[in-house]
Amino acid sequence: MNFCKSLAAGLLLALLVPNAPADEFGTLFTTASQRARLDSGIRNTTSGKAGGSGGTAQTAQAPLPLRFNGTLIGRSGQKEVWINGKPELHNSLRRHPRVNLVRNGNIQFRPAAAGSTRLMKPGQVYDPQTGAVSEAYQQAPHNLQPE
């Protein structure tokens, strides 16, 4: 009998106390449509259409640093390399034709000026003016291309 009174008092107390609104998690990374676009591999990149004319204008001034942001592997197994904040599908038409994805998410590339290949890890920057590969935090802010 004592148990029933305790249970009834607990239920009554639970009904009288206002419920605190639960915090919503929201979307962690993307919306459902963005996730579907990522999974299908379809990207809306306008720079791919103007890549030929924009690339020659940039090389006429001074070559921009090559910042390797990382790699992404989709559910279908399609690999994507992110360079200078823009996606680039692996083993397809690329904006940086001398860049290849190797093991452990690193990239191997052949600079235009140097004859040997270089290995870069995610977060590193290649400066074509000096030919050095360094960490992104070691670069001066004016040397990095804004995202």
C-alpha positions as semicolon CSV with decimal commas, in nm:
position;residue;x (nm);y (nm);z (nm)
1;M;0,000;0,000;0,000
2;N;0,285;0,234;0,085
3;F;0,438;0,162;-0,256
4;C;0,115;0,256;-0,435
5;K;0,096;0,588;-0,247
6;S;0,456;0,668;-0,340
7;L;0,392;0,581;-0,702
8;A;0,077;0,795;-0,716
9;A;0,256;1,088;-0,552
10;G;0,543;1,058;-0,797
11;L;0,308;1,054;-1,097
12;L;0,115;1,353;-0,964
13;L;0,436;1,544;-0,905
14;A;0,557;1,461;-1,256
15;L;0,234;1,597;-1,405
16;L;0,250;1,920;-1,206
17;V;0,612;2,008;-1,280
18;P;0,642;2,187;-1,616
19;N;0,855;2,005;-1,866
20;A;1,174;2,179;-1,968
21;P;1,199;2,211;-2,346
22;A;1,461;1,980;-2,486
23;D;1,737;2,134;-2,695
24;E;1,719;2,032;-3,056
25;F;2,033;1,903;-3,219
26;G;1,950;2,052;-3,556
27;T;2,161;1,947;-3,849
28;L;2,506;1,834;-3,759
29;F;2,678;1,896;-4,092
30;T;2,436;1,936;-4,381
31;T;2,073;1,937;-4,478
32;A;1,916;1,633;-4,638
33;S;1,940;1,781;-4,988
34;Q;2,306;1,873;-4,939
35;R;2,378;1,522;-4,809
36;A;2,207;1,372;-5,115
37;R;2,415;1,595;-5,341
38;L;2,732;1,488;-5,162
39;D;2,640;1,121;-5,190
40;S;2,556;1,142;-5,558
41;G;2,878;1,328;-5,635
42;I;2,701;1,617;-5,807
43;R;2,862;1,951;-5,734
44;N;2,755;2,299;-5,835
45;T;3,095;2,445;-5,919
46;T;3,098;2,742;-6,149
47;S;3,478;2,755;-6,142
48;G;3,494;2,431;-6,342
49;K;3,347;2,603;-6,648
50;A;3,580;2,901;-6,631
51;G;3,880;2,701;-6,510
52;G;4,077;2,735;-6,832
53;S;4,060;3,113;-6,863
54;G;4,083;3,181;-6,488
55;G;4,386;2,957;-6,444
56;T;4,590;3,131;-6,714
57;A;4,518;3,473;-6,568
58;Q;4,635;3,358;-6,227
59;T;4,958;3,206;-6,359
60;A;5,034;3,526;-6,550
61;Q;5,033;3,725;-6,224
62;A;5,184;3,492;-5,967
63;P;5,097;3,130;-5,894
64;L;4,873;3,090;-5,590
65;P;4,969;2,861;-5,303
66;L;4,829;2,508;-5,323
67;R;4,648;2,433;-4,996
68;F;4,554;2,068;-4,942
69;N;4,241;2,065;-4,723
70;G;4,186;1,688;-4,714
71;T;4,008;1,395;-4,875
72;L;3,651;1,271;-4,861
73;I;3,527;0,923;-4,949
74;G;3,156;0,894;-5,026
75;R;2,931;0,598;-4,956
76;S;2,980;0,477;-5,311
77;G;3,358;0,474;-5,261
78;Q;3,416;0,774;-5,485
79;K;3,718;0,968;-5,362
80;E;3,732;1,344;-5,358
81;V;4,031;1,567;-5,292
82;W;3,980;1,918;-5,153
83;I;4,236;2,170;-5,277
84;N;4,216;2,542;-5,195
85;G;3,873;2,489;-5,038
86;K;3,718;2,339;-5,352
87;P;3,628;1,975;-5,421
88;E;3,796;1,786;-5,699
89;L;3,693;1,434;-5,797
90;H;3,980;1,186;-5,797
91;N;4,070;1,021;-6,131
92;S;3,852;1,251;-6,337
93;L;3,890;1,585;-6,510
94;R;4,078;1,793;-6,257
95;R;4,176;2,154;-6,208
96;H;4,515;2,039;-6,078
97;P;4,622;1,764;-6,321
98;R;4,953;1,696;-6,146
99;V;4,783;1,598;-5,817
100;N;4,725;1,230;-5,730
101;L;4,570;1,078;-5,420
102;V;4,796;0,826;-5,246
103;R;4,763;0,612;-4,933
104;N;4,647;0,744;-4,595
105;G;4,469;1,046;-4,747
106;N;4,788;1,220;-4,860
107;I;4,842;1,363;-5,207
108;Q;5,141;1,341;-5,433
109;F;5,197;1,619;-5,682
110;R;5,455;1,735;-5,931
111;P;5,516;2,112;-5,921
112;A;5,560;2,281;-6,258
113;A;5,903;2,421;-6,165
114;A;6,043;2,112;-5,992
115;G;6,110;1,781;-6,159
116;S;6,057;1,563;-5,851
117;T;5,726;1,478;-5,688
118;R;5,626;1,612;-5,348
119;L;5,407;1,454;-5,082
120;M;5,154;1,665;-4,891
121;K;4,944;1,582;-4,587
122;P;4,606;1,742;-4,514
123;G;4,651;2,094;-4,380
124;Q;4,977;2,163;-4,560
125;V;5,043;2,441;-4,812
126;Y;5,280;2,441;-5,109
127;D;5,420;2,783;-5,196
128;P;5,518;2,786;-5,567
129;Q;5,734;3,096;-5,524
130;T;5,966;2,932;-5,270
131;G;5,898;2,567;-5,356
132;A;5,848;2,482;-4,988
133;V;5,577;2,271;-4,828
134;S;5,474;2,396;-4,483
135;E;5,188;2,377;-4,239
136;A;4,900;2,620;-4,297
137;Y;4,947;2,788;-3,959
138;Q;5,307;2,875;-4,052
139;Q;5,200;3,075;-4,358
140;A;5,151;3,449;-4,349
141;P;4,779;3,536;-4,378
142;H;4,829;3,730;-4,702
143;N;4,983;3,422;-4,871
144;L;4,673;3,207;-4,829
145;Q;4,386;3,222;-5,073
146;P;4,061;3,316;-4,895
147;E;3,791;3,050;-4,889
